[in-house]
Amino acid sequence: MPRGRPGEGRDAELEAGSLAHYEDPAYYTATYARRIEDVAFYVGLARRARGPVLEYGVGNGRIALPMARHGVRVVGVDHSAPMVADLRERLAREDPEVRARVRVVRGDMRRVRLRQRFPLVVATFNTVLHLYTRGDVERFLARVREHMTPRTGRFVVDLSMPRVRDIARDVGKAFHAPRFRHPTAGVLVKNREYFDYDPVRQVLFVGMEFEPVGDPEGGWMTPLAHRQFFPQEWEALLHYNGLRVVRVEGDFQGGPLTGESDVMVWHCARA
């Protein structure tokens, strides 16, 4: 997933919220194992583009590896050292021809310059929600533009639709999820989430609390910070940073964006 030191200068709260969720690749993999609609969507895009594909927020390869298994070359950029290390371990277990199709670059997506153009550039699964300021967005979209092929290149990005139910939740109220066996800790844990929306920064802070059953003192919390981009705001940011919206969809099956959509999928070309 995404990454980099967010904001104008160092903000420890945002920095923790941009990285902590990705420090445990085993937990991340187990948590999103059933998220497959976006995988099929991006594999289809990649096959039609025929590659190579540049993926921002490649993480540990949840989407990049299926692309490569379908014959597409992928360059993946990510700032999380644990996720990149896990992806490299996964690649070592792949067939040589799949391994040869994937290049992994650890770095800040706002700054990495690859000196290569791509017919398809993607930012998957809320990667851009770790761009917390206008400056962050501008620097990132500048990198996107310079990596797109001039006339035919496409940039596709998915991000969650801001939901009033999330940003209006009671800060002190815990939302309980089912207990599960934590893949890294190896114990059954209670799982609670706390939501705190900062309306000035438009950042939704999520505290994911894990408490081993029978051991209330042994718990821990993982922070996650997601910038909330509203549809008209995101369209304006694309427009004023040299990108033209070709279409926007409200799911990974090509449906329209509506007030009930949970995700926004933006297809863009260079302006």
Steps between C-alpha positions, in 0.01 A plus 500: 500500500609873498726670675742772582540768757169683465428867527703815474773415746490221752171419674557203732127424529451479125828320450395226741157482338653456157739217589384299803226307319760358263761388753349151533470340153351177639214688665449714190486194276248321720284809539462564127510143370135518395536833322512372144278730292774760459754229416288376208438859390866600489609173340249568223630854451860379496432230244327746269785751539749215442742660741723604638292626792615733776323431829522748786434339838606156381521374859581130513365432152132427557427649155842506334561127526175403324587752227839338454349151499284616209809595301520874576819676606455710815709762677377541858580796727444495875652671802429227758816300564315201654257475208775531240706234679198269508436556129860409421462180703182417313671565168776257594236227519349581159595337171802667338296652216259663748787622715666655196191710425497686833734780601463633854605853597491614861446873514274800551235508229520880491868493409600177325608559139536186291605650163243278333156554343203271552175452305328434833574659838286393794466602864313217668292452815501845663868566439422867430325537836850531648548828312396735776561845351458678168879500465509124544238458227677737262835326535345157457295592193809661345673163531195326353497730195868459428468120514204480260551449128423841343185440294367159589598464864229449760499557874246299702455557871250367751421665831224463752199730490481711818207375707315718748448197723879471539595864546210563743566206730537552874870531575475301822278224369661169407376311197541128553611257231496119533776336701770332297831324542769757428739349243811660648422495874355151467225566756124559491436875523209733552488760226369854554523814287478867599434781251606863537447746213701823484285737288778756457752258349221278357675197645319200644705338776421137573635326808497121460517342844598137554460333838600137558209308651567456869788748499362856508842642590663347193314699238630745243361758258589571138424848363385572145457850352301547179453835329138540387464625142150592389414433132492860377816580697689204350385589147628856549836375628536279192398786268738758646786251492481425130275195492170462314229272638393250235239340724428428864333188633346402831617140517741258335237372256458832317189619684422873540623708790205568729438617852495135608840413347775391739779551248589747225694369200647780287631441146720786383711615206753778472329833433 
